[in-house]
Amino acid sequence: MAPRHRRDDEDLVASHEREIAQLIAASSEAFFSFNADGAITSWSANAGKLFGWNAADVTGKSMTETLIPVTNRQAYETGLGAWRPGTDSAIVGERVPTTVLHHDGHEIAVEMMTWASEGGGFNAFAHEVLANHGQPGPNGGSTITLTDPLTSLGNRQLLEKDLAVYEGQVTRYGLRSCIALIDIDDFKRFNERYGRDKGDEVIVAIAERLASRSRSGDSVYRVGGDEFICLLPEQTLETGAIAVDRMRRSIADLAIPDEDSPTGILSVSTGLALLDAEHLKATAELVKDAEAALSRTREGEVITQESDATEHPMPWS
């Protein structure tokens, strides 16, 4: 039988833990914890509401890969991994405005507070932050629209936001990436022949194929009626070309009938542009480079950006 003082201590700890659980449940903020390896260990009901995951599905998953957008992940992993008691941190012990990922892939603007736990892991509170512009929110506030309503992919605003964050990481950590512009060939003509409803079905099918065939760290955006952009972190033009070729072939595998196409199926063209410390450019200029690369690809040129232009053209096969 345990000594009385030990039972008293255990009762006190249990009471303290119940009190903390009640405070977390009463809070309007999302609460979650993750261990020193980054695996999520606890998840409040409000975290489920904010992020769209239930506790059973998210427990054990990597916090950064599950909740943090790809362009912010290295900064989080570096900041959390380098933190030691008594050191200053831009993340630990600070309430930081940032963005997080919802289960369906769209980004949410939040304010998040992260602090270290005694067991070597971390705890965090987060709540959504409404912007001063965008679409009206459910309670009369407003929020930024960052997703395309037809495909649920990120839109051009989200691309610009992600690239702005990533540009800072390129400068700080020496990262590099490619953006791939994917454009449906003669889509206006396709719409005129088959109708806008069919055109929308095709857009959704291609969006789903691009999202499903991308690496876990890649991001896909719809930036125009028939244009998509894939952000390919840690890719050179050569490796990016291989990745985009796989995407093109996967779209060809859909075998979308197009009687006016030379191949009899709907096709796409692509262009790559490089973003690294030597090629820091605004989003508009970077997209313009990708558009120029796409035009040269359609013309059948074989030029790389290092020789002042584009990717190797990759015809359907």
N, C-alpha and C positions, 0 to 999 in steps of 0.2 A: 504493500500500500504506500502511495506516495506521501511524503511529508506534507503537513497542512500548508506550509508556506509555499511549497511548489505548486499545490493545487490552486492556491490563491493567485499565484503569478500566472498560471495557465488560464484561469478564469478571467483575469484582468486583460490578458492578451486577446482572448476570444471576444471579450466585450469591446475592446478597442477596435478589433477587426470588423465587428458588426456595425459599430458606429461609423467607421470609415465607409463601409458598404452603403449604409443609409445615406450618408452625405453625398456619395457619388450618384446614387439613384435619384436624390432630390435635386441635384445640379441640372441646369439646362444645357450644360456643355457635354460634348462627347468625351469619354474617358477611355483610354486603353494603355496597356503596358506591353513592353517587349524586353526580352532578356539581352544579355551582353552579345549574343550572336545575332541579334536583330529579329528573332522569331517572336511573334505576337503571343502573349501569355494570358492577357485578360482583356475583356471587351464589354463595355456597358451597353445598355439598351439604346442610349442616345448616340453612341458610336454607330450602332446599326442603322439608326435613322439618318445620320449624316452621310455615312459612307455607302449604305445600301447592302452591306454584308451582314449576315448573322454570325453569332459567336462561333458556332460549330464549323462554319466554312472558313473563317479567317484565322482561327487559333492554329499556331504553328507555322503560318506563312510568314515570309520575310516582310517586315514593316515597310521598308523602302520600296521593294518591288510591288507591293500591293497598294500602298497609299500615296507614294510620292511620284510625281510626274518624272519621266525619264530625264528631262533636262536638269532636274534638281537633285537626282539621286546621288551622284558622286559627291556633291557638296555635303549632303546629309551624312553619307557613309563616312566621309573623311572627318567631318566635324564631330560625329559621335564616337568614331573609333579613336580619335586623338584626344578625347576629353579625359582628364585625370582630376581627382579631387584637388581643389585649390587653384586650378587653372581657369583662365578666362575662356569663354566660348561664345560664339555668335548664335548658338542654338540652345545649349543646355543652360537652364536657369534664366532664360529670356523669353518674353512673350513676343513671338515673331509673326508678322504678316507673311503669309505664304499661300501656296496652292496645293491642294490634295486631289487625289483621284477618287471618283465615285465608282462603284461596282460596274456601272454601264460604260465607263470610259471617259465621261466628261469631267472637266476640272471644276473645282469649287474653291472660291477665295475664302480663306479662313485666317483666324488668328490662333496660333498654337503655342502652348507653354509646355516645355519639356524639362523634366528634372530627373536627376539620378536617384535610383533606389539603393538601399543598403546591400541588396543582393548582387549588385553589379550590372543590373539592367536599368531601364528607364520607364518613367510614367509620363503621360501626356494628357492635357486637356486641350480641346479644340472647339471653336464655334465659328459658324459661317459669318462672313462679313459682307454686307450689302454694299454695292458700288453706288456712285452718284449718277450713273447713267445706265442705259440699257432698257430691258423690258421690265414692266411693273412686276413686283413680287407678290406673293399671296397675301401679305399683310400690309400692302400699300407701299412697301419699299421698292427698291429696284435692284436688279441683278444683271450682270453682263451675260449676253448670249454668246456662248463659245462653241456651240455645236450646230451642225447643219441639220435642219429639221427633217429632211428626207432620209438621210443615211445615218444620223446620229454620230457621224465622224466629227472631229474638230473642224472649225471653219477657219477662214483667213485670219480673223482676230486672234484665235488661239495660236495659230502658226506664228504670227508676229510676236505674240507674248512669249511663246516657248523659245523662239530664236533669240529674242532679246536676252533671256536668261542664259541660254546656251552660249551666246557670244561672250558673256562674262566668264564662263567656265573655260572656254577656249583660250582666253587670254591668261587666266589664272593657272590652269592645269595643263595647258598645251594640248588640249583635245582637238580632234578633227572630226568632221562628219561630212556627209553629202546630203543634198536634197535632190530627190528625183521627181521630176514633173512627168505625169502620165496623162496623156490627152487622148480622148477617143477620136479616131479618125472619122471625118465627115459626119459628125454627129447631127448637125443641123439637117443634112440630107436624110439621115436615118429617121429623125423625128418626123420629117415631112412625109416620108414614105409609110411609116408604121404607126404614127400617132404618138402624141405626148405621153399617154399612159404607158405605152410600151417602152418609150424612152426612159420614163421614171423607173420602170421595172429593171431595165438594163443598168441604170445608174446604181440602184440598190444592190444588184447582183455583183457588180464589179467592186463596189465598196466593201461588201462582205468578203469577197475573194481576197482583196488587198489586205484587209485587216487580219484575216485568218492565216494568210501565208507570210505575214511579216514576223520578224524576230520579236521576242518579248520586249526588247528595248527600243524597237522602232515605233514611230508614230505616223498615222495616216490622217490626212486632212482633205476635205473637199473645198477647193478654193474657187471654183467656177462651175458653170453649168455642166461642162464635160471634162473638167480638169481636177486631178488629184495631185497632192504632193505627199511624198513619203520622206520623213526625216530619218536618216540612217546614221546614228551615232557611231563613231569609231570605224568609219569606212573611208577608204581611199576611193579615187575614181575607178580604179581597176576592180576592187572588191565590190564597190557599189554597183558597177555594171553587171557583175555576176548576179547580185541580188535582184536587180531590176529585170534581168533576163528571166529569172525564175518567175517573177510576177507576171511578165508578159506571157510566158508559156502557160501559166495557170489561168490567165484570162482566156487564152486561146482554147484551153481545155473546156471552157464553158460552152464553146461552139454555138454562140449566139448567131442565128441565121441573119445574113445580110446579103440579099440577092445582088445588090449593086457593088459589093466589094469584090476585088479580083480573086480573093480566096474563098468567097462564099460565106464567110463569117465576119463578125465585127472585129476590128483590129484596133490597136492603140499604138501610139508613138511615144517615145520617152526622151528626156534630156536630163543630164546630170550637171550639178554645179557643186564646187568644193567650198567648204567653210573651215578654215583653219587660221592659225595665227598670222599667216602671210596673206590670207584672203578674207579679212574681216570686212563685211559689207552689210549694208542695211538690207532688210528683208526684200524690199522692192527691187533693189539692184541684184540680189542673189536670185530671185525668181526670174528676173530679166535674163540673167546668164543661162538659167535652165531653159528658158524659152528659146534663146538663140541656139542652144545645144540641140533642142528638139527640132528646130527648123533645119539645122544642118543634117540631123539624122534622117529627116524626111527626104532631104536632097541626096542622101546616099553618101555623104562625106565621111571620112574616117579621120577624125581629128580629136586630140585630147586637149584638156584644158591647159596642161603644161605647155603645149605648143600653141596656146591661145585659143582654146575653144571647148571641145565637147567630148563626149563619150564615143566609144566604138559603136557604130550602128548594129543593132541586133535584130535581123529580120525574123519573121515568123518561120518556123520550120515544123 
